[in-house]
């Protein structure tokens, strides 16, 4: 315990010369944790509602079950990483705290880049599978598939915005933690 206090004291003294506030960094990490909790709850509720709606309103033939399965797989591609990533404030030494949080934040950056991309593709694919041959008129079917392309474009744009927001918030924290690690 005394060794940990000494390490934090040394880091605190170095902070003055490096123009960097440890309390601010920890508050930023806590804020990210709260925001991640809101994301987890919101995304989980949306997915549960969507799956419930699909099961209760669709005709559960092979095509619809395939669409539901594809959507569920895409949703799991986001939900699992969201629930696995948690910033840990209870590490026993400073070095472990820094390394584990750098790793956690780097994995968090992959959510909009990789996992949300999988979700987007699976969701649009599920909509197209579920809506395939559901309309009598070819015109309605064409309009339906064009609508899913518009949804794809909107989700793609939202992903790009999400990546920029994640990077602008997370990359500075990673840089500060890496500077702390090197000192």
N, CA, C and O of each residue as an XYZ file, in Angstrom:
732
protein
N       0.828     -1.185      0.000
C       0.000      0.000      0.000
C       0.874      1.251      0.000
O       0.605      2.202     -0.734
N       1.946      1.246      0.846
C       2.849      2.400      0.889
C       3.557      2.597     -0.443
O       3.797      3.725     -0.873
N       3.887      1.481     -1.092
C       4.554      1.564     -2.394
C       3.639      2.217     -3.432
O       4.084      3.020     -4.252
N       2.367      1.862     -3.381
C       1.404      2.446     -4.315
C       1.245      3.947     -4.060
O       1.172      4.734     -5.003
N       1.194      4.334     -2.807
C       1.084      5.764     -2.472
C       2.322      6.506     -2.952
O       2.220      7.624     -3.457
N       3.489      5.893     -2.798
C       4.730      6.512     -3.272
C       4.700      6.676     -4.788
O       5.085      7.721     -5.313
N       4.236      5.631     -5.496
C       4.144      5.725     -6.961
C       3.212      6.849     -7.380
O       3.530      7.621     -8.285
N       2.061      6.942     -6.722
C       1.112      8.011     -7.069
C       1.700      9.380     -6.726
O       1.473     10.354     -7.444
N       2.456      9.451     -5.631
C       3.104     10.718     -5.272
C       4.113     11.143     -6.324
O       4.186     12.318     -6.683
N       4.893     10.184     -6.818
C       5.854     10.506     -7.873
C       5.139     10.952     -9.136
O       5.546     11.916     -9.785
N       4.086     10.256     -9.474
C       3.314     10.664    -10.649
C       2.722     12.053    -10.461
O       2.666     12.843    -11.404
N       2.286     12.348     -9.252
C       1.699     13.659     -8.976
C       2.743     14.765     -9.140
O       2.443     15.824     -9.692
N       3.957     14.524     -8.665
C       5.026     15.528     -8.812
C       5.396     15.716    -10.281
O       5.653     16.839    -10.715
N       5.424     14.637    -11.040
C       5.728     14.739    -12.462
C       4.605     15.433    -13.214
O       4.829     16.031    -14.266
N       3.418     15.352    -12.680
C       2.254     15.961    -13.322
C       2.425     17.457    -13.473
O       2.035     18.020    -14.496
N       2.990     18.105    -12.491
C       3.152     19.562    -12.553
C       4.030     19.959    -13.730
O       3.757     20.952    -14.403
N       5.073     19.195    -13.978
C       5.954     19.531    -15.086
C       5.360     19.137    -16.435
O       5.695     19.731    -17.460
N       4.485     18.146    -16.438
C       3.907     17.680    -17.699
C       2.560     18.321    -18.021
O       1.960     18.013    -19.052
N       2.084     19.200    -17.159
C       0.817     19.895    -17.383
C      -0.318     18.895    -17.593
O      -0.982     18.911    -18.630
N      -0.534     18.035    -16.618
C      -1.462     16.954    -16.781
C      -2.036     16.579    -15.427
O      -1.289     16.335    -14.480
N      -3.324     16.532    -15.331
C      -4.020     16.355    -14.071
C      -4.568     14.935    -13.945
O      -5.412     14.513    -14.736
N      -4.082     14.210    -12.950
C      -4.503     12.829    -12.751
C      -5.975     12.768    -12.357
O      -6.710     11.893    -12.817
N      -6.403     13.697    -11.506
C      -7.819     13.711    -11.120
C      -8.712     13.918    -12.339
O      -9.762     13.288    -12.463
N      -8.293     14.794    -13.225
C      -9.063     15.039    -14.447
C      -9.126     13.766    -15.296
O     -10.170     13.442    -15.863
N      -8.009     13.055    -15.379
C      -7.958     11.810    -16.146
C      -8.898     10.763    -15.549
O      -9.640     10.105    -16.279
N      -8.868     10.609    -14.240
C      -9.734      9.626    -13.589
C     -11.203     10.024    -13.746
O     -12.059      9.168    -13.972
N     -11.492     11.316    -13.627
C     -12.870     11.771    -13.842
C     -13.324     11.495    -15.274
O     -14.473     11.121    -15.508
N     -12.420     11.682    -16.221
C     -12.738     11.405    -17.630
C     -13.027      9.913    -17.823
O     -13.962      9.545    -18.536
N     -12.222      9.056    -17.186
C     -12.448      7.611    -17.272
C     -13.789      7.228    -16.637
O     -14.510      6.382    -17.166
N     -14.117      7.851    -15.508
C     -15.403      7.570    -14.859
C     -16.565      8.034    -15.732
O     -17.592      7.361    -15.819
N     -16.398      9.184    -16.376
C     -17.435      9.687    -17.277
C     -17.631      8.720    -18.444
O     -18.762      8.446    -18.845
N     -16.524      8.203    -18.988
C     -16.614      7.223    -20.077
C     -17.330      5.962    -19.611
O     -18.109      5.370    -20.359
N     -17.063      5.553    -18.374
C     -17.714      4.372    -17.817
C     -19.225      4.577    -17.702
O     -20.004      3.686    -18.042
N     -19.636      5.756    -17.220
C     -21.072      6.051    -17.109
C     -21.728      6.072    -18.488
O     -22.817      5.528    -18.673
N     -21.069      6.693    -19.438
C     -21.599      6.758    -20.800
C     -21.704      5.357    -21.408
O     -22.672      5.052    -22.104
N     -20.715      4.515    -21.147
C     -20.739      3.139    -21.657
C     -21.896      2.358    -21.040
O     -22.519      1.538    -21.715
N     -22.185      2.603    -19.769
C     -23.310      1.936    -19.121
C     -24.629      2.337    -19.781
O     -25.494      1.491    -20.008
N     -24.780      3.619    -20.086
C     -25.981      4.094    -20.775
C     -26.085      3.447    -22.153
O     -27.167      3.034    -22.569
N     -24.954      3.359    -22.863
C     -24.942      2.708    -24.180
C     -25.381      1.251    -24.074
O     -26.194      0.779    -24.869
N     -24.837      0.546    -23.089
C     -25.168     -0.866    -22.913
C     -26.663     -1.046    -22.689
O     -27.308     -1.866    -23.342
N     -27.198     -0.274    -21.766
C     -28.615     -0.401    -21.428
C     -29.485     -0.047    -22.631
O     -30.416     -0.780    -22.962
N     -29.184      1.074    -23.285
C     -29.985      1.522    -24.424
C     -29.949      0.505    -25.559
O     -30.995      0.126    -26.086
N     -28.758      0.063    -25.936
C     -28.637     -0.874    -27.054
C     -29.314     -2.198    -26.726
O     -29.976     -2.789    -27.579
N     -29.148     -2.662    -25.496
C     -29.763     -3.918    -25.083
C     -31.287     -3.816    -25.147
O     -31.942     -4.738    -25.632
N     -31.859     -2.715    -24.669
C     -33.311     -2.521    -24.704
C     -33.812     -2.463    -26.146
O     -34.836     -3.063    -26.473
N     -33.100     -1.747    -27.001
C     -33.506     -1.646    -28.409
C     -33.488     -3.018    -29.079
O     -34.413     -3.363    -29.814
N     -32.454     -3.790    -28.831
C     -32.353     -5.122    -29.444
C     -33.454     -6.044    -28.925
O     -34.078     -6.765    -29.703
N     -33.691     -6.023    -27.620
C     -34.756     -6.862    -27.054
C     -36.111     -6.469    -27.646
O     -36.903     -7.334    -28.019
N     -36.375     -5.169    -27.730
C     -37.634     -4.699    -28.313
C     -37.748     -5.123    -29.780
O     -38.809     -5.568    -30.217
N     -36.664     -4.985    -30.535
C     -36.690     -5.364    -31.954
C     -36.943     -6.862    -32.113
O     -37.755     -7.271    -32.943
N     -36.252     -7.676    -31.321
C     -36.460     -9.126    -31.412
C     -37.878     -9.506    -30.985
O     -38.510    -10.357    -31.611
N     -38.371     -8.882    -29.929
C     -39.746     -9.144    -29.485
C     -40.741     -8.782    -30.590
O     -41.670     -9.537    -30.875
N     -40.533     -7.625    -31.201
C     -41.422     -7.192    -32.288
C     -41.365     -8.157    -33.461
O     -42.390     -8.466    -34.070
N     -40.171     -8.630    -33.775
C     -40.041     -9.573    -34.887
C     -40.776    -10.880    -34.594
O     -41.500    -11.399    -35.443
N     -40.582    -11.403    -33.386
C     -41.220    -12.676    -33.048
C     -42.738    -12.564    -32.983
O     -43.439    -13.518    -33.320
N     -43.253    -11.420    -32.559
C     -44.705    -11.298    -32.412
C     -45.408    -10.842    -33.684
O     -46.602    -11.095    -33.840
N     -44.706    -10.178    -34.595
C     -45.370     -9.622    -35.775
C     -45.021    -10.327    -37.089
O     -45.680    -10.096    -38.102
N     -44.030    -11.152    -37.085
C     -43.666    -11.842    -38.322
C     -44.307    -13.224    -38.363
O     -44.742    -13.750    -37.338
N     -44.356    -13.792    -39.531
C     -45.025    -15.079    -39.725
C     -44.120    -16.278    -39.475
O     -44.499    -17.391    -39.839
N     -43.022    -16.124    -38.915
C     -42.109    -17.190    -38.498
C     -41.996    -18.366    -39.466
O     -42.065    -19.528    -39.065
N     -41.825    -18.045    -40.730
C     -41.461    -19.079    -41.690
C     -39.929    -19.119    -41.749
O     -39.264    -18.376    -41.028
N     -39.382    -19.961    -42.581
C     -37.925    -20.128    -42.642
C     -37.234    -18.808    -42.980
O     -36.204    -18.470    -42.398
N     -37.800    -18.081    -43.907
C     -37.212    -16.808    -44.334
C     -37.188    -15.800    -43.179
O     -36.190    -15.107    -42.982
N     -38.267    -15.718    -42.429
C     -38.342    -14.772    -41.314
C     -37.424    -15.196    -40.166
O     -36.788    -14.354    -39.532
N     -37.357    -16.485    -39.906
C     -36.461    -16.981    -38.853
C     -35.009    -16.703    -39.227
O     -34.200    -16.355    -38.367
N     -34.678    -16.855    -40.501
C     -33.329    -16.526    -40.967
C     -33.045    -15.038    -40.759
O     -31.955    -14.669    -40.322
N     -34.016    -14.188    -41.069
C     -33.846    -12.743    -40.880
C     -33.644    -12.410    -39.406
O     -32.779    -11.603    -39.065
N     -34.435    -13.023    -38.535
C     -34.297    -12.789    -37.093
C     -32.933    -13.266    -36.613
O     -32.290    -12.595    -35.806
N     -32.488    -14.417    -37.102
C     -31.181    -14.958    -36.699
C     -30.041    -14.047    -37.135
O     -29.106    -13.809    -36.371
N     -30.115    -13.541    -38.353
C     -29.063    -12.640    -38.848
C     -29.036    -11.364    -38.015
O     -27.961    -10.875    -37.667
N     -30.210    -10.821    -37.691
C     -30.275     -9.626    -36.847
C     -29.707     -9.911    -35.455
O     -28.969     -9.092    -34.907
N     -30.046    -11.070    -34.882
C     -29.549    -11.432    -33.553
C     -28.027    -11.573    -33.558
O     -27.365    -11.141    -32.614
N     -27.474    -12.164    -34.595
C     -26.015    -12.300    -34.701
C     -25.357    -10.930    -34.786
O     -24.352    -10.678    -34.120
N     -25.913    -10.053    -35.595
C     -25.379     -8.696    -35.698
C     -25.463     -7.950    -34.383
O     -24.552     -7.202    -34.029
N     -26.552     -8.150    -33.656
C     -26.715     -7.494    -32.357
C     -25.705     -8.018    -31.348
O     -25.136     -7.250    -30.573
N     -25.486     -9.321    -31.360
C     -24.495     -9.905    -30.447
C     -23.086     -9.403    -30.749
O     -22.246     -9.316    -29.853
N     -22.833     -9.073    -32.012
C     -21.516     -8.547    -32.388
C     -21.234     -7.215    -31.703
O     -20.072     -6.837    -31.551
N     -22.274     -6.499    -31.287
C     -22.081     -5.238    -30.564
C     -22.262     -5.436    -29.063
O     -21.499     -4.885    -28.270
N     -23.258     -6.213    -28.671
C     -23.572     -6.362    -27.247
C     -22.436     -7.026    -26.480
O     -22.084     -6.571    -25.391
N     -21.865     -8.076    -27.017
C     -20.804     -8.796    -26.301
C     -19.604     -7.896    -26.019
O     -19.165     -7.839    -24.870
N     -19.046     -7.184    -27.014
C     -17.926     -6.291    -26.687
C     -18.321     -5.155    -25.737
O     -17.522     -4.751    -24.891
N     -19.544     -4.641    -25.871
C     -19.976     -3.576    -24.965
C     -19.957     -4.045    -23.517
O     -19.535     -3.304    -22.630
N     -20.409     -5.267    -23.275
C     -20.464     -5.763    -21.906
C     -19.117     -6.293    -21.408
O     -18.922     -6.419    -20.199
N     -18.200     -6.600    -22.299
C     -16.883     -7.092    -21.875
C     -15.925     -5.964    -21.530
O     -14.957     -6.167    -20.797
N     -16.194     -4.773    -22.056
C     -15.282     -3.655    -21.839
C     -15.732     -2.871    -20.619
O     -16.827     -2.311    -20.587
N     -14.861     -2.843    -19.612
C     -15.148     -2.061    -18.420
C     -13.833     -1.519    -17.884
O     -12.856     -2.247    -17.710
N     -13.842     -0.230    -17.631
C     -12.649      0.405    -17.080
C     -12.522     -0.026    -15.629
O     -13.474      0.069    -14.855
N     -11.335     -0.501    -15.269
C     -11.103     -1.038    -13.938
C     -10.336     -0.028    -13.094
O      -9.213      0.350    -13.429
N     -10.953      0.405    -11.999
C     -10.311      1.367    -11.102
C      -9.697      0.685     -9.884
O      -9.154      1.365     -9.013
N      -9.772     -0.640     -9.802
C      -9.360     -1.333     -8.592
C      -8.050     -2.098     -8.729
O      -7.796     -3.019     -7.953
N      -7.225     -1.743     -9.684
C      -5.937     -2.419     -9.818
C      -5.030     -2.034     -8.663
O      -5.098     -0.923     -8.137
N      -4.170     -2.988     -8.278
C      -3.345     -2.772     -7.096
C      -2.166     -1.854     -7.338
O      -1.744     -1.152     -6.419
N      -1.624     -1.835     -8.530
C      -0.511     -0.915     -8.756
C      -0.776     -0.041     -9.973
O      -1.632     -0.337    -10.806
N      -0.037      1.013    -10.046
C      -0.250      2.031    -11.067
C      -0.004      1.484    -12.464
O      -0.775      1.762    -13.384
N       1.053      0.716    -12.631
C       1.405      0.197    -13.950
C       0.299     -0.700    -14.497
O      -0.063     -0.594    -15.669
N      -0.236     -1.576    -13.663
C      -1.324     -2.456    -14.093
C      -2.567     -1.646    -14.433
O      -3.255     -1.937    -15.411
N      -2.854     -0.632    -13.627
C      -3.998      0.257    -13.884
C      -3.866      0.908    -15.253
O      -4.816      0.923    -16.035
N      -2.696      1.439    -15.535
C      -2.467      2.138    -16.802
C      -2.569      1.172    -17.977
O      -3.267      1.453    -18.951
N      -1.878      0.036    -17.892
C      -1.876     -0.923    -18.998
C      -3.261     -1.501    -19.264
O      -3.666     -1.633    -20.419
N      -3.991     -1.847    -18.205
C      -5.323     -2.434    -18.411
C      -6.290     -1.419    -19.008
O      -7.142     -1.779    -19.821
N      -6.166     -0.165    -18.616
C      -7.074      0.845    -19.162
C      -6.700      1.249    -20.585
O      -7.581      1.580    -21.379
N      -5.427      1.229    -20.917
C      -5.034      1.467    -22.314
C      -5.620      0.367    -23.195
O      -6.190      0.642    -24.250
N      -5.474     -0.880    -22.749
C      -6.026     -2.008    -23.503
C      -7.548     -1.900    -23.624
O      -8.110     -2.135    -24.694
N      -8.197     -1.547    -22.537
C      -9.657     -1.403    -22.536
C     -10.106     -0.312    -23.503
O     -11.061     -0.509    -24.255
N      -9.435      0.822    -23.494
C      -9.813      1.930    -24.373
C      -9.540      1.599    -25.842
O     -10.298      2.012    -26.720
N      -8.470      0.861    -26.113
C      -8.199      0.458    -27.497
C      -9.268     -0.510    -27.996
O      -9.680     -0.439    -29.153
N      -9.718     -1.417    -27.121
C     -10.802     -2.323    -27.507
C     -12.101     -1.551    -27.701
O     -12.916     -1.895    -28.557
N     -12.284     -0.516    -26.908
C     -13.488      0.315    -27.026
C     -13.519      1.048    -28.368
O     -14.592      1.275    -28.925
N     -12.355      1.416    -28.883
C     -12.292      2.070    -30.194
C     -12.746      1.143    -31.323
O     -13.205      1.610    -32.366
N     -12.619     -0.163    -31.115
C     -13.011     -1.121    -32.152
C     -14.526     -1.276    -32.266
O     -15.017     -1.786    -33.274
N     -15.269     -0.848    -31.255
C     -16.725     -1.044    -31.296
C     -17.353     -0.344    -32.492
O     -18.039     -1.006    -33.272
N     -17.155      0.970    -32.682
C     -17.789      1.568    -33.866
C     -17.108      1.178    -35.176
O     -17.749      1.145    -36.226
N     -15.808      0.883    -35.115
C     -15.085      0.564    -36.346
C     -15.433     -0.817    -36.880
O     -15.680     -0.973    -38.075
N     -15.456     -1.812    -36.018
C     -15.623     -3.198    -36.457
C     -17.000     -3.751    -36.079
O     -17.754     -4.207    -36.939
N     -17.312     -3.703    -34.797
C     -18.515     -4.370    -34.305
C     -19.799     -3.703    -34.796
O     -20.756     -4.387    -35.157
N     -19.820     -2.374    -34.811
C     -21.016     -1.694    -35.309
C     -21.163     -1.894    -36.816
O     -22.281     -1.929    -37.329
N     -20.047     -2.026    -37.527
C     -20.104     -2.326    -38.961
C     -20.771     -3.686    -39.193
O     -21.608     -3.828    -40.084
N     -20.399     -4.672    -38.395
C     -21.033     -5.993    -38.493
C     -22.527     -5.878    -38.205
O     -23.348     -6.485    -38.893
N     -22.873     -5.097    -37.187
C     -24.287     -4.898    -36.851
C     -25.051     -4.244    -38.004
O     -26.162     -4.661    -38.329
N     -24.462     -3.234    -38.612
C     -25.117     -2.540    -39.726
C     -25.374     -3.508    -40.881
O     -26.483     -3.578    -41.410
N     -24.344     -4.246    -41.261
C     -24.482     -5.185    -42.380
C     -25.534     -6.249    -42.067
O     -26.384     -6.550    -42.904
N     -25.477     -6.813    -40.868
C     -26.449     -7.854    -40.504
C     -27.868     -7.295    -40.417
O     -28.818     -7.967    -40.820
N     -28.025     -6.092    -39.904
C     -29.366     -5.501    -39.792
C     -29.983     -5.253    -41.161
O     -31.138     -5.603    -41.401
N     -29.215     -4.652    -42.053
C     -29.734     -4.378    -43.397
C     -29.985     -5.686    -44.142
O     -30.977     -5.814    -44.860
N     -29.097     -6.646    -43.975
C     -29.301     -7.957    -44.591
C     -30.563     -8.625    -44.038
O     -31.331     -9.223    -44.792
N     -30.776     -8.523    -42.727
C     -31.972     -9.112    -42.114
C     -33.243     -8.446    -42.635
O     -34.238     -9.122    -42.897
N     -33.212     -7.132    -42.785
C     -34.384     -6.429    -43.327
C     -34.665     -6.902    -44.753
O     -35.814     -7.152    -45.115
N     -33.614     -7.023    -45.553
C     -33.805     -7.471    -46.939
C     -34.268     -8.923    -47.015
O     -35.114     -9.262    -47.843
N     -33.723     -9.776    -46.163
C     -34.159    -11.178    -46.152
C     -35.618    -11.254    -45.715
O     -36.421    -11.959    -46.326
N     -35.952    -10.527    -44.660
C     -37.325    -10.551    -44.153
C     -38.328     -9.973    -45.126
O     -39.478    -10.410    -45.162
N     -37.916     -9.002    -45.910
C     -38.835     -8.357    -46.835
C     -38.822     -8.916    -48.236
O     -39.595     -8.483    -49.090
N     -37.947     -9.881    -48.479
C     -37.848    -10.451    -49.820
C     -39.129    -11.205    -50.159
O     -39.601    -12.024    -49.370
N     -39.682    -10.931    -51.318
C     -40.920    -11.566    -51.813
C     -42.119    -11.368    -50.883
O     -43.011    -12.215    -50.847
N     -42.153    -10.282    -50.142
C     -43.291    -10.013    -49.271
C     -44.346     -9.143    -49.949
O     -45.466     -9.022    -49.453
N     -43.996     -8.550    -51.060
C     -44.912     -7.632    -51.729
C     -45.350     -8.231    -53.062
O     -44.564     -8.873    -53.759
N     -46.608     -8.011    -53.399
C     -47.144     -8.521    -54.662
C     -46.620     -7.724    -55.846
O     -46.356     -8.278    -56.913
N     -46.474     -6.439    -55.653
C     -46.046     -5.562    -56.739
C     -44.526     -5.437    -56.751
O     -43.891     -5.282    -55.708
N     -43.967     -5.505    -57.933
C     -42.522     -5.314    -58.061
C     -42.119     -3.904    -57.673
O     -41.023     -3.693    -57.155
N     -42.989     -2.939    -57.916
C     -42.700     -1.555    -57.560
C     -42.514     -1.414    -56.050
O     -41.576     -0.757    -55.600
N     -43.403     -2.028    -55.265
C     -43.267     -1.969    -53.812
C     -41.987     -2.653    -53.348
O     -41.329     -2.186    -52.418
N     -41.642     -3.750    -53.989
C     -40.425     -4.458    -53.615
C     -39.190     -3.610    -53.927
O     -38.250     -3.573    -53.134
N     -39.187     -2.938    -55.060
C     -38.065     -2.056    -55.418
C     -37.967     -0.902    -54.430
O     -36.875     -0.566    -53.972
N     -39.105     -0.295    -54.100
C     -39.117      0.808    -53.125
C     -38.618      0.314    -51.768
O     -37.868      1.014    -51.087
N     -39.033     -0.890    -51.375
C     -38.596     -1.469    -50.105
C     -37.077     -1.628    -50.069
O     -36.438     -1.241    -49.090
N     -36.505     -2.184    -51.107
C     -35.060     -2.418    -51.123
C     -34.280     -1.111    -51.255
O     -33.183     -0.994    -50.708
N     -34.820     -0.139    -51.962
C     -34.179      1.184    -52.012
C     -34.220      1.823    -50.625
O     -33.270      2.491    -50.217
N     -35.320      1.617    -49.905
C     -35.425      2.139    -48.536
C     -34.363      1.523    -47.637
O     -33.786      2.210    -46.794
N     -34.101      0.230    -47.811
C     -33.058     -0.390    -46.991
C     -31.681      0.140    -47.356
O     -30.806      0.228    -46.494
N     -31.474      0.494    -48.615
C     -30.205      1.127    -48.996
C     -30.068      2.502    -48.342
O     -28.973      2.895    -47.939
N     -31.172      3.226    -48.240
C     -31.144      4.522    -47.555
C     -30.834      4.320    -46.073
O     -30.060      5.077    -45.489
N     -31.439      3.298    -45.468
C     -31.141      2.978    -44.067
C     -29.663      2.636    -43.917
O     -29.020      3.067    -42.960
N     -29.122      1.863    -44.858
C     -27.700      1.528    -44.838
C     -26.848      2.793    -44.894
O     -25.876      2.914    -44.148
N     -27.195      3.724    -45.758
C     -26.429      4.969    -45.879
C     -26.497      5.782    -44.586
O     -25.490      6.345    -44.156
N     -27.670      5.846    -43.969
C     -27.816      6.592    -42.712
C     -26.995      5.941    -41.608
O     -26.298      6.632    -40.864
N     -27.071      4.619    -41.495
C     -26.291      3.916    -40.471
C     -24.790      4.033    -40.733
O     -24.002      4.149    -39.794
N     -24.398      4.002    -41.996
C     -22.980      4.159    -42.350
C     -22.485      5.536    -41.926
O     -21.392      5.661    -41.375
N     -23.285      6.569    -42.180
C     -22.930      7.932    -41.777
C     -22.874      8.037    -40.246
O     -21.962      8.655    -39.697
N     -23.851      7.433    -39.564
C     -23.853      7.447    -38.096
C     -22.611      6.748    -37.554
O     -22.054      7.171    -36.541
N     -22.179      5.694    -38.214
C     -20.961      4.987    -37.808
C     -19.747      5.890    -37.953
O     -18.896      5.932    -37.064
N     -19.658      6.620    -39.075
C     -18.532      7.541    -39.291
C     -18.503      8.612    -38.207
O     -17.440      8.930    -37.673
N     -19.671      9.171    -37.881
C     -19.754     10.183    -36.821
C     -19.363      9.565    -35.478
O     -18.651     10.185    -34.689
N     -19.829      8.346    -35.225
C     -19.487      7.654    -33.987
C     -17.996      7.399    -33.859
O     -17.431      7.538    -32.774
N     -17.360      7.029    -34.957
C     -15.913      6.803    -34.936
C     -15.189      8.098    -34.589
O     -14.278      8.095    -33.761
N     -15.585      9.201    -35.212
C     -14.944     10.488    -34.919
C     -15.145     10.881    -33.465
O     -14.210     11.350    -32.816
N     -16.362     10.695    -32.941
C     -16.633     11.036    -31.543
C     -15.822     10.163    -30.595
O     -15.238     10.664    -29.634
N     -15.783      8.860    -30.859
C     -15.004      7.956    -30.017
C     -13.529      8.344    -30.044
O     -12.880      8.428    -29.001
N     -13.010      8.579    -31.242
C     -11.588      8.912    -31.349
C     -11.266     10.234    -30.670
O     -10.236     10.349    -30.006
N     -12.129     11.234    -30.823
C     -11.846     12.534    -30.207
C     -11.907     12.465    -28.691
O     -11.248     13.249    -28.009
N     -12.688     11.539    -28.156
C     -12.784     11.421    -26.711
C     -11.768     10.437    -26.137
O     -11.223     10.670    -25.058
N     -11.512      9.351    -26.841
C     -10.693      8.276    -26.281
C      -9.207      8.435    -26.586
O      -8.377      8.173    -25.715
N      -8.850      8.854    -27.788
C      -7.428      8.945    -28.150
C      -6.621      9.864    -27.231
O      -5.501      9.499    -26.871
N      -7.130     11.045    -26.827
C      -6.347     11.861    -25.893
C      -6.117     11.166    -24.549
O      -5.057     11.322    -23.943
N      -7.097     10.410    -24.087
C      -6.940      9.694    -22.818
C      -5.902      8.587    -22.973
O      -5.083      8.372    -22.079
N      -5.933      7.885    -24.106
C      -4.929      6.843    -24.353
C      -3.534      7.461    -24.392
O      -2.594      6.908    -23.822
N      -3.397      8.603    -25.060
C      -2.093      9.276    -25.127
C      -1.601      9.667    -23.738
O      -0.422      9.490    -23.429
N      -2.491     10.196    -22.896
C      -2.093     10.572    -21.533
C      -1.672      9.344    -20.733
O      -0.674      9.374    -20.014
N      -2.435      8.272    -20.863
C      -2.081      7.049    -20.143
C      -0.755      6.480    -20.640
O       0.035      5.981    -19.839
N      -0.497      6.544    -21.943
C       0.780      6.046    -22.467
C       1.946      6.914    -22.000
O       3.034      6.405    -21.733
N       1.718      8.230    -21.901
C       2.773      9.100    -21.353
C       3.042      8.753    -19.896
O       4.193      8.731    -19.462
N       1.982      8.480    -19.141
C       2.164      8.083    -17.735
C       2.925      6.768    -17.650
O       3.775      6.591    -16.777
N       2.619      5.854    -18.552
C       3.260      4.537    -18.553
C       4.757      4.660    -18.831
O       5.567      3.955    -18.230
N       5.118      5.562    -19.747
C       6.521      5.730    -20.118
C       7.339      6.425    -19.036
O       8.562      6.289    -18.998
N       6.673      7.166    -18.159
C       7.419      7.931    -17.138
C       7.789      7.091    -15.952
O       8.415      7.587    -15.015
